[in-house]
């Protein structure tokens, strides 16, 4: 139950619905639909997405999938200041909470949050980057691609064995 008194319900897909949605995501990626408008020719989205799928297949299915930007920008007005740094400590508190409870975590975060310029401005970001990479939980989505496609695919892919990952 949330603070507003409402309760979210799980969306249960059949195996066929899940397969159809995964196929649709792959088709959208193939058309460049996961790229920012105008960037379709700047990135090989199929190749980048295949790297992500290989990453997923090389690890246990996650119990928890964290959209790092949603957590890291929580309670900030990025719409008013696009240069606000992401709060890595905020993300790490969520990661640590679930890891401490034995959950297998997948953290999805766009690579732009760790560009050299930003790492020079924040030593903290570099330390968290090293920590999350060392734990093998971080997937950095590529430049010009929308990170939402990655966590959505990971959620659907992870549920193939009956698991229902928690997405934040």
Phi, psi and omega in degrees: 000133182272171180299333180276358178090358179265153179239130178280146178250152179286145175258112182261117178262148172286167178300321179294317178296319179297314180297318179297318180293319177298318177297317179299318178299315179299322179293319178297316177300316181299330178273000182084011184289350178268359181268154173298148182305128179090352184258005185304327183271352183272344185220142174273089187296327179294314179298316180296319181289325175296324175298318178297315180298321177295321176300313180299316183291341181269010182216163176296149178300135183287147172275328184226130176244123183251121171279096188305323181293319179298319180285315184291336178256006180303132179069019174243156180254074179297331179296337180264340181211096183292352182261007178298134177284148176288143181271094182296327180295326178294316178297316184295328176298320179291314178304311183297321179302309183288322178297320179295337178263018174076017182270141175276116188256140169239122179253120178255123182211133182296141183296338182298337180289350182235022174300151183309317181303317180287324179294326177293327180282335184221103177296329179302315182300318179297321179293318178293319177304312180298317180298308184294323176294319179298325177282347180073023184257347187266130167240121180265116180286148187283159176305142178076001179247145180281121184292341180298326178298328183288312180289327178296313178299316181300320179296311181294317180297318183293338183275003182295338181258018179091354179287144174241093181293148178270125183250128178244000000 
